[in-house]
Amino acid sequence: MNSEESDCSGHGTLNKVTGLCDCDKGWYKKDCSQQYCPGNCYGNGLCKDGECQCYTDWTSSNCSVRAPKRCLPCVNGSCDPATGECQCLTGWKGDTCSTEDIRKKCPDQCDANGTCNQKTGDCICSLGWSGASCDILQNYSVKGDQQGAPPAVIITLSALFIFLAAWLLYLIFKRRPAAGQ
């Protein structure tokens, strides 16, 4: 090794006219002792011996990629690398999606036309409603056929009609004087 190389750290040659080192590609400083890092680590890390040492939350050989945030193990869901949080499947909640969320199992909270069975997560629809979330209004007709009202509704309506008819007859005959009086 000659004196020209030793003055430039073995990564350049000494320019005899200027007295400065002409550094080889990828090297810099007055004595060519520092190696460049790819992209100069994009400001997201430190350059050491030509390699980027990325700051927390940054990765890749030049620290240009934001590192995914770490999630706890998502038992019933998947990790969102942007937030580091578990995105739970329907019916699950909590930091690791390991807590059953029965409210989410009853679709649309039974659309206010039924109640949620807390053990199964299924909707129990009120009379006149059907569907997984009790959102389908039944099409009732006076006929009482398969598309019509259920028998309990027909019996209730019939009893009400008979009661009203009897009451009306009572009122009519009560006001009428009896024959011969």
C-alpha positions in Angstrom: 0.0 0.0 0.0 1.5 3.3 -1.0 1.1 6.7 0.7 -1.5 7.9 -1.7 -3.8 5.0 -0.9 -3.2 5.3 2.9 -4.2 9.0 2.8 -7.5 8.1 1.2 -8.3 5.1 3.5 -7.8 2.6 0.7 -11.0 3.9 -1.0 -9.7 6.6 -3.3 -6.6 8.2 -4.7 -4.9 11.4 -3.7 -5.1 14.1 -6.3 -1.6 15.6 -6.4 -2.8 18.9 -7.9 -5.5 19.6 -5.2 -4.1 17.5 -2.4 -7.6 16.1 -1.8 -8.8 12.5 -2.1 -10.8 11.5 -5.2 -13.0 8.8 -3.5 -14.1 5.6 -5.1 -17.8 5.2 -5.9 -19.8 4.7 -2.7 -17.3 6.4 -0.4 -17.0 9.9 0.9 -15.4 12.3 3.6 -12.1 14.0 3.1 -10.2 10.7 3.6 -12.8 8.5 1.8 -13.4 6.7 5.2 -17.2 6.7 5.1 -19.2 4.4 2.9 -22.5 5.7 1.5 -25.7 3.9 2.4 -28.5 3.2 -0.1 -30.7 6.3 -0.3 -28.7 7.7 2.7 -31.2 5.6 4.8 -33.9 8.1 3.7 -33.5 9.8 7.1 -35.1 6.8 8.8 -31.9 5.3 10.1 -28.2 5.6 10.7 -25.5 4.7 8.1 -22.8 2.5 9.6 -20.1 0.9 7.4 -22.3 1.2 4.3 -25.3 -0.4 5.9 -28.5 1.3 7.2 -29.4 0.7 10.8 -33.1 1.6 10.7 -34.9 3.4 13.5 -37.9 1.7 15.1 -40.9 1.4 12.8 -38.7 1.4 9.6 -37.3 -1.6 7.7 -35.6 -2.7 4.4 -32.0 -2.3 3.4 -32.4 1.5 3.0 -35.0 2.1 5.7 -37.6 3.2 3.2 -40.4 0.9 4.2 -42.5 1.4 7.3 -42.4 -1.7 9.4 -45.7 -3.4 10.2 -46.8 -2.8 13.7 -46.8 -5.9 15.8 -50.1 -7.4 16.8 -50.9 -9.7 19.6 -51.9 -13.1 18.2 -55.4 -12.6 16.7 -57.3 -15.7 17.7 -60.5 -15.0 15.6 -59.4 -12.3 13.2 -56.3 -10.9 11.5 -53.8 -8.2 12.2 -54.0 -4.8 10.5 -50.3 -4.0 9.9 -51.0 -0.2 9.6 -52.5 0.0 13.1 -51.1 -3.1 14.8 -54.7 -4.0 16.0 -56.6 -7.1 15.4 -59.6 -6.9 13.1 -62.0 -9.4 14.6 -64.4 -11.7 12.7 -68.1 -11.2 13.3 -69.1 -12.4 16.7 -65.7 -11.7 18.3 -64.2 -8.8 20.2 -61.2 -7.8 22.4 -57.5 -7.1 21.8 -56.9 -10.7 20.5 -60.4 -11.4 19.2 -60.8 -14.1 21.8 -63.9 -12.8 23.6 -67.2 -13.9 22.1 -69.5 -10.9 21.3 -72.9 -12.4 21.3 -74.5 -9.1 20.2 -72.7 -9.2 16.9 -74.0 -12.7 16.2 -77.6 -11.6 16.1 -77.7 -9.9 12.7 -78.7 -6.2 13.0 -79.8 -6.8 16.6 -82.8 -8.6 15.2 -83.9 -5.4 13.5 -85.9 -4.5 16.6 -88.5 -7.1 15.5 -87.3 -9.9 17.8 -85.0 -10.8 20.6 -81.5 -12.1 20.6 -80.9 -15.6 22.1 -77.9 -14.9 24.2 -76.7 -18.5 24.1 -76.9 -19.2 20.4 -76.7 -15.7 18.9 -79.8 -16.3 16.8 -82.8 -14.0 16.5 -86.2 -15.1 17.9 -88.6 -13.1 15.7 -91.8 -11.5 17.0 -95.1 -12.6 15.6 -95.4 -11.4 12.0 -91.7 -11.2 11.3 -89.1 -13.7 9.9 -85.6 -13.9 8.5 -82.2 -14.3 10.2 -82.4 -10.7 11.5 -86.3 -10.5 11.7 -86.4 -8.0 8.9 -89.0 -9.7 6.7 -92.6 -8.7 7.4 -95.0 -11.6 6.7 -97.6 -11.2 4.0 -100.9 -12.0 5.8 -104.2 -12.3 4.1 -107.7 -12.9 5.4 -107.9 -16.3 3.7 -105.6 -17.9 6.3 -103.8 -20.0 3.7 -100.0 -20.6 3.6 -99.4 -17.0 2.7 -101.9 -15.7 5.2 -102.2 -15.1 8.9 -101.3 -17.9 11.3 -104.3 -19.6 13.0 -103.8 -17.8 16.3 -104.3 -14.5 14.5 -107.5 -15.7 12.8 -108.9 -17.1 16.0 -108.2 -13.8 17.9 -109.8 -11.7 15.1 -112.8 -14.0 14.9 -113.4 -13.9 18.7 -113.1 -10.1 18.6 -115.7 -9.9 15.7 -118.1 -12.2 17.6 -117.7 -10.1 20.8 -118.4 -6.8 19.0 -121.5 -8.3 17.2 -122.9 -9.6 20.5 -122.3 -6.2 22.2 -124.0 -4.4 19.4 -127.1 -6.7 19.6 -127.2 -6.2 23.3 -127.3 -2.5 22.9 -130.0 -2.6 20.3 -132.3 -4.9 22.3 -131.7 -3.2 25.6 -133.1 0.1 24.4 -136.2 -1.4 22.8 -139.2 -1.7 25.1 -140.6 -5.2 25.5 -143.9 -6.0 23.8 -146.9 -5.2 25.8 -145.3 -2.5 28.0 
